[in-house]
Amino acid sequence: MQGLRFRIALILVVLAIVTIINFPVFVDFKESIFKRPLTPNLGLDLRGGMQVLLQTPSGYTAESGMLQVAATILENRSNALGVSEVVFQVAGDKYIVGEFPGLENITEVVDVIKQTGMLEFVDVGSDLLLPGTLIKTDYQSQVTILSDLPEASANEGNNSIELPKDSPNGDEKTYNTVITGADLNSVVVVPPQSPTDGFAVSFNLKPEGAKKFAEHTRNNVGNLLAIVLDKEIISTPVIRQPIETGEGAISGQGEFAFSYDEANNLRVTLFYGSLPVALEIAESRVVGPTLGQASLEKSLIAGGIGFIIVALFMVIYYRAPGFLAILSIALFGLITFTLYLIIPVTLTLPGVAGFLLSVGSALDANILQFERLKEELRQGRTLAQAADLCWRRAWPSIRDSNFATILTSTILFWFGSTFGATIVKGFALTLALGVGVSLFTALFVTRTLLTATIGWFKNADKQRWFGI
């Protein structure tokens, strides 16, 4: 009984947590914990947004696999380590398709993907240049991506937009680049050293870069060394002493001090480095959510009707255990949706299909247990004995079937990640999460509820309450 009370208490705690997270209560409290609004992330097919086609320039040949590397860099950088809504996937041997749910302004899209992540440590001598200043350096990256939009022209015939290529601007003076981001070995965010400081990005250089950096700082004590990202100055610290260790930090100054998000975004950009191929925007188009919304509504209606039919079947055929299974399935839905919000998971139509399929797995686990329960009761077991034995004897079948589903989902997720098939990836993720939660609710929640209520019935009530 002590163990039963503990399981019931745990179920109540889980129910309280998922209720708070799923429903609009304690909004400020939730945002203070998770540092972001807990709202569903909808994919392009459900929410609408922009789709952008990137291509390698005419006459440019990308090495094998480089497009996939570029797509991964763009996606991870845009999503702040890959957990959000923006998706990039390779299409053919020269194209990358980018999807931006919720965005309908091409300028916003360009702002997301324009940075190449080219970090330079530039010798500016005694020239005090403010953060935000664009400068010219003698180091030219071999990779470019489209930047600003002052002269963009729209082609109304195919709803595409052509953008001008990036070109250096600002101060006409050309400065010498000492080392670049290619010399970085590791990058981490460090907290403020005092209440007036902002966050900083600490870095460690590779041996060759550390050697060049040490030589420069030895010969230029008292001069300024500009830290430049994509030709824009981040800060201009004074070289106060030689830096022999190959370690340093990037921080903003004064009103340009970094918040945590700004420092982390810089770390992500530097960590994933420059794009390995040259890219330009071939076309862009706005994708409306009308078809997705209609499909979603039909899917939800179909799922609701199916759930009602299954609920009626469970109650009519399995009686009391069937009713407990419906309560368990309701908690399954709340827990699964809570995981979608916390991770967060980007929901697409295939993802919704994966969730609905996992509901079937949850019901299947309960049905296997209840069939074993009926068999034990038919063999003359008492209600308490049958309730205990049915879990043990149904477990091997439940374990094997769900393990096979999770293994298949893992393979599908790997396939989607490797070959840019985001539809398959979303389906596999929601299916695997749902199956995992279904195991918890079927083997923990339903079992606990049945064990707690089995004493309410008499053995003579088998026919009435258990359909025997």
C-alpha positions in Angstrom: 0.0 0.0 0.0 2.9 2.3 0.7 4.2 1.8 -2.8 0.8 2.3 -4.2 0.4 5.6 -2.4 3.7 6.7 -3.8 2.7 5.8 -7.4 -0.6 7.7 -7.0 1.2 10.7 -5.6 3.6 10.7 -8.5 0.8 10.5 -11.0 -0.9 13.5 -9.3 2.4 15.5 -9.4 2.8 14.7 -13.2 -0.8 15.6 -13.8 -0.3 19.0 -12.0 2.9 19.7 -14.0 1.4 19.0 -17.4 -1.8 20.9 -16.6 0.2 24.0 -15.7 2.4 23.7 -18.8 -0.4 23.0 -21.2 -2.9 25.5 -20.1 -2.6 29.3 -19.9 -2.0 29.5 -16.1 1.1 31.0 -14.4 2.4 32.3 -17.8 5.0 34.5 -16.2 6.2 31.7 -13.9 6.6 29.3 -16.9 8.5 31.9 -19.0 10.8 32.7 -16.1 11.8 29.0 -15.9 12.1 28.2 -19.6 13.2 31.6 -20.7 10.8 31.6 -23.6 7.0 31.4 -24.2 5.7 27.8 -24.2 3.7 27.9 -27.4 3.4 25.2 -30.1 5.9 25.5 -32.9 4.0 24.9 -36.2 5.8 24.0 -39.4 5.6 25.7 -42.8 2.7 23.5 -44.0 0.6 24.5 -41.0 1.6 28.0 -40.2 2.7 29.4 -43.6 5.8 31.5 -44.1 8.6 31.8 -46.6 10.4 29.3 -48.7 13.8 30.4 -50.1 15.8 28.6 -52.7 19.6 29.0 -52.4 21.9 27.9 -55.2 25.6 27.9 -56.0 26.6 30.6 -58.5 26.8 29.9 -62.2 30.1 28.1 -62.9 30.8 27.3 -59.3 31.2 23.6 -58.5 30.7 22.4 -54.9 32.6 19.4 -53.7 30.6 16.3 -52.8 28.9 16.6 -49.5 29.6 20.3 -49.1 26.0 21.3 -49.7 24.8 19.1 -46.9 27.4 20.6 -44.6 26.3 24.1 -45.6 22.6 23.2 -45.0 23.5 21.8 -41.6 25.5 25.0 -40.7 22.6 27.3 -41.8 20.0 25.3 -39.9 21.9 24.9 -36.7 23.0 28.6 -36.8 19.5 29.8 -37.5 17.8 27.6 -34.9 20.4 28.3 -32.2 21.7 24.7 -32.0 18.9 23.2 -34.1 15.9 23.5 -31.7 13.3 25.6 -33.5 11.4 26.0 -36.7 13.8 27.0 -39.5 14.7 24.1 -41.8 17.3 23.8 -44.6 17.6 20.8 -46.8 19.6 19.9 -49.9 17.7 19.6 -53.2 19.8 18.1 -56.1 23.5 18.9 -56.6 23.4 22.7 -56.4 20.3 23.8 -54.4 19.4 24.3 -50.7 15.8 24.9 -49.8 15.2 27.0 -46.7 11.8 27.1 -44.9 11.0 29.9 -42.5 7.6 29.4 -40.8 5.8 32.6 -39.8 8.1 34.9 -41.9 6.6 36.7 -44.9 9.2 39.5 -45.3 12.3 38.7 -47.4 14.4 41.1 -45.4 13.8 39.0 -42.3 14.9 35.9 -44.1 18.0 37.6 -45.4 18.8 38.8 -41.8 18.7 35.1 -40.7 21.0 33.7 -43.3 23.2 36.5 -44.5 26.1 36.1 -42.1 28.9 33.9 -43.2 30.4 33.8 -39.7 33.8 35.1 -40.9 35.7 36.2 -37.8 38.8 38.3 -38.2 41.3 39.7 -35.7 42.4 42.9 -37.5 45.3 45.2 -36.8 43.8 48.8 -36.8 46.8 50.4 -35.2 45.7 53.5 -33.3 42.4 54.0 -35.2 39.6 53.9 -32.7 36.7 52.4 -34.6 33.3 52.0 -32.9 31.4 48.8 -32.7 29.1 48.4 -35.8 31.6 50.1 -38.2 32.0 48.3 -41.5 35.7 48.1 -42.6 37.7 46.6 -45.4 40.4 44.0 -44.7 43.1 42.4 -46.8 41.6 39.0 -46.1 38.9 37.9 -48.6 36.8 35.0 -47.8 36.3 32.4 -50.6 32.7 32.0 -49.6 30.0 34.7 -49.9 26.3 34.8 -49.3 23.8 37.5 -50.2 23.4 40.3 -47.7 21.5 43.6 -47.6 18.4 44.4 -49.6 18.6 48.0 -50.8 18.3 47.3 -54.5 16.3 44.1 -54.4 13.9 43.7 -57.3 10.8 41.5 -57.4 10.0 39.3 -60.4 6.2 39.3 -60.3 6.0 36.6 -62.9 7.3 33.8 -60.7 7.2 35.6 -57.3 10.9 35.4 -56.9 13.3 38.0 -55.6 16.9 38.6 -56.9 19.3 40.2 -54.4 22.6 42.0 -55.0 25.8 40.3 -53.9 27.6 41.4 -50.8 30.3 44.0 -51.3 32.5 45.7 -48.7 31.6 49.2 -47.7 32.4 51.7 -45.0 35.9 53.0 -44.4 38.0 53.0 -47.6 41.1 52.1 -45.7 42.2 48.5 -45.9 43.4 46.9 -42.6 45.6 43.8 -42.1 44.0 40.6 -40.8 46.1 38.9 -38.2 44.2 35.6 -37.8 40.7 34.4 -38.7 38.0 32.2 -37.2 39.6 29.3 -38.9 42.3 29.4 -36.2 39.7 28.9 -33.4 39.8 25.6 -31.5 36.9 26.1 -29.1 34.4 28.8 -28.2 32.3 29.1 -25.0 30.1 31.8 -23.3 31.4 33.1 -20.0 29.3 35.1 -17.4 30.0 38.8 -16.6 33.0 39.4 -14.4 31.3 42.3 -12.7 27.8 43.8 -12.4 28.6 46.4 -15.0 30.0 44.0 -17.6 28.1 41.9 -20.1 28.6 38.3 -21.1 31.7 37.4 -23.1 32.7 34.7 -25.6 35.9 33.0 -24.6 38.0 31.3 -27.3 41.0 29.0 -27.6 43.3 29.1 -30.6 44.9 26.2 -32.6 48.7 26.0 -32.2 49.5 27.8 -35.5 47.0 30.5 -34.8 48.2 30.9 -31.3 51.8 31.3 -32.6 50.8 34.1 -35.0 48.6 35.8 -32.4 51.5 35.8 -29.8 53.9 37.3 -32.3 51.5 40.1 -33.2 50.6 41.0 -29.6 54.3 41.0 -28.7 55.1 43.5 -31.4 52.0 45.7 -31.0 51.6 46.4 -27.2 49.6 49.6 -26.8 47.9 49.4 -30.2 44.3 48.4 -31.0 43.2 45.0 -32.2 39.7 45.0 -33.8 37.5 41.9 -33.5 35.5 41.8 -36.7 32.6 39.6 -37.7 31.6 39.6 -41.4 33.5 42.9 -41.8 31.6 44.6 -38.9 33.6 45.6 -35.8 32.4 44.0 -32.6 35.0 45.5 -30.3 38.4 47.2 -30.4 40.4 46.2 -27.3 43.8 47.6 -26.5 46.7 45.1 -26.5 48.0 45.7 -23.0 50.5 42.8 -23.0 51.6 39.9 -25.2 49.1 37.0 -25.3 51.2 33.9 -25.4 48.6 31.2 -24.4 46.4 31.4 -27.4 43.4 32.2 -25.2 41.2 35.3 -25.2 37.7 36.6 -25.0 35.4 38.7 -27.1 33.1 41.2 -25.3 31.1 44.2 -26.2 31.9 47.6 -24.8 29.7 50.0 -22.9 26.3 50.2 -24.5 27.3 47.4 -26.8 27.9 44.9 -24.0 26.6 41.5 -24.8 23.5 40.0 -23.2 23.5 36.2 -22.8 21.5 35.7 -26.0 23.8 37.9 -28.0 26.9 36.2 -26.7 25.4 32.7 -27.3 24.3 33.7 -30.9 27.9 34.8 -31.5 29.2 31.6 -30.1 26.9 29.6 -32.3 27.9 31.5 -35.4 31.6 31.1 -34.6 31.3 27.5 -33.6 29.7 26.5 -36.9 32.1 28.7 -38.8 31.9 29.9 -42.4 29.9 28.2 -45.1 31.9 25.8 -47.1 30.3 26.8 -50.4 29.3 30.0 -52.1 25.5 30.5 -52.1 23.1 33.0 -53.6 19.3 33.4 -53.4 17.7 32.1 -56.6 14.1 32.7 -55.6 11.8 33.1 -52.7 8.0 32.6 -52.3 5.4 33.1 -49.6 3.7 29.8 -48.6 0.1 30.2 -47.3 -1.2 28.1 -44.5 -4.7 27.6 -45.9 -4.1 24.0 -47.2 -2.2 23.1 -44.1 -4.9 24.4 -41.8 -7.6 22.6 -43.7 -5.7 19.4 -43.6 -4.9 19.8 -39.9 -8.6 20.4 -39.1 -9.6 17.3 -41.0 -6.9 15.3 -39.3 -8.0 16.5 -35.9 -11.6 15.8 -36.6 -10.8 12.3 -37.9 -8.6 11.7 -34.8 -11.4 13.0 -32.5 -14.0 10.7 -34.1 -11.7 7.8 -34.0 -10.9 8.4 -30.4 -14.6 8.5 -29.4 -15.3 5.3 -31.2 -12.3 3.6 -29.6 -13.3 5.0 -26.1 -16.8 3.6 -26.5 -15.4 0.2 -27.6 -13.0 0.1 -24.6 -15.8 0.9 -22.1 -18.3 -1.5 -23.7 -16.0 -4.4 -24.1 -13.6 -4.0 -21.1 -16.0 -2.1 -18.8 -14.1 -0.7 -15.7 -10.6 -1.3 -17.0 -11.6 0.3 -20.3 -12.7 3.4 -18.5 -9.4 3.6 -16.6 -7.5 3.1 -19.9 -9.3 6.2 -21.3 -8.1 8.3 -18.3 -4.6 6.9 -18.9 -4.8 7.9 -22.6 -5.9 11.4 -21.7 -2.8 11.8 -19.4 -0.8 10.3 -22.3 -1.9 13.2 -24.6 -1.1 15.8 -22.0 2.4 14.5 -21.3 3.2 14.1 -25.0 2.0 17.7 -25.8 4.0 18.9 -22.8 7.2 17.4 -24.3 6.4 19.1 -27.6 6.3 22.4 -25.8 9.4 21.9 -23.7 11.8 20.4 -26.3 10.3 22.1 -28.5 9.1 20.0 -31.4 8.1 21.7 -34.7 4.7 20.2 -35.6 4.0 19.4 -39.2 1.3 17.3 -40.8 3.5 14.2 -40.8 4.3 15.0 -37.2 0.6 15.0 -36.3 0.3 11.7 -38.1 3.1 10.3 -36.0 1.3 11.4 -32.8 -2.0 9.9 -33.9 -0.2 6.6 -34.6 1.4 6.6 -31.2 -2.1 6.9 -29.6 -2.8 3.6 -31.3 0.3 2.1 -29.6 -0.9 3.4 -26.2 -4.3 1.7 -26.7 -2.7 -1.5 -28.0 -0.6 -1.8 -24.8 -3.8 -1.5 -22.7 -5.7 -4.0 -24.8 -2.9 -6.6 -24.4 -3.0 -6.2 -20.6 -6.8 -6.4 -20.4 -7.0 -9.5 -22.6 -4.6 -11.2 -20.2 -6.7 -9.9 -17.4 -9.8 -11.6 -18.9 -7.9 -14.9 -19.5 -6.8 -15.0 -15.9 -10.3 -14.3 -14.6 -11.7 -17.1 -16.9 -9.2 -19.5 -15.3 -10.7 -18.8 -11.9 -8.2 -16.3 -10.5 -9.4 -13.7 -8.1 -9.6 -10.1 -9.2 -6.4 -9.2 -7.2 -4.5 -12.2 -8.6 -5.6 -11.6 -12.2 -4.7 -7.9 -11.9 -1.2 -8.8 -10.7 -0.6 -11.6 -13.3 -1.9 -9.7 -16.4 0.9 -7.1 -16.2 3.7 -9.7 -16.0 2.4 -11.9 -18.8 1.5 -9.1 -21.2 4.8 -7.2 -20.7 7.0 -9.3 -23.2 4.6 -8.6 -26.1 4.3 -4.9 -25.2 8.1 -4.6 -24.8 8.9 -6.3 -28.2 6.3 -4.4 -30.2 7.2 -1.0 -28.8 10.9 -1.6 -29.0 10.5 -2.4 -32.7 8.6 0.8 -33.2 11.2 2.9 -31.4 14.0 1.2 -33.4 12.2 1.9 -36.7 11.6 5.5 -35.6 15.3 5.9 -34.9 16.2 4.6 -38.3 13.7 7.0 -39.9 15.0 9.9 -37.9 18.6 9.1 -39.0 17.5 8.8 -42.6 15.6 12.2 -42.4 18.6 13.9 -40.8 21.2 12.4 -43.2 19.3 13.1 -46.5 17.4 16.3 -45.6 14.0 14.6 -45.5 12.5 16.7 -42.8 9.0 15.2 -43.3 10.3 11.8 -42.4 12.3 13.3 -39.5 9.3 15.0 -37.9 7.1 11.9 -38.3 9.8 9.7 -36.6 10.3 12.1 -33.7 6.7 12.5 -32.7 6.1 8.7 -33.1 9.1 7.8 -30.9 8.1 10.3 -28.3 4.5 9.1 -28.3 5.5 5.4 -28.0 7.9 6.2 -25.1 5.1 8.1 -23.2 2.6 5.3 -24.0 4.8 2.8 -22.2 4.8 5.0 -19.1 1.1 5.5 -19.1 0.1 1.9 -19.9 2.5 0.2 -17.5 2.5 2.7 -14.7 -0.6 4.9 -14.8 -3.2 2.3 -16.0 -1.7 -0.4 -13.7 -1.7 1.9 -10.7 -5.3 3.0 -11.3 -6.5 -0.6 -11.7 -4.6 -1.8 -8.6 -6.0 1.1 -6.6 -9.6 0.4 -7.6 -9.6 -3.4 -7.9 -10.7 -3.6 -4.2 -13.9 -1.8 -5.0 -15.3 -4.8 -6.9 -16.3 -8.2 -5.8 -15.4 -11.5 -7.5 -19.1 -12.0 -8.3 -19.1 -8.7 -10.3 -16.8 -10.1 -13.0 -19.5 -10.1 -15.7 -20.8 -6.7 -14.8 -17.6 -4.8 -14.4 -15.0 -6.8 -16.4 -17.1 -8.4 -19.2 -16.4 -12.0 -18.1 
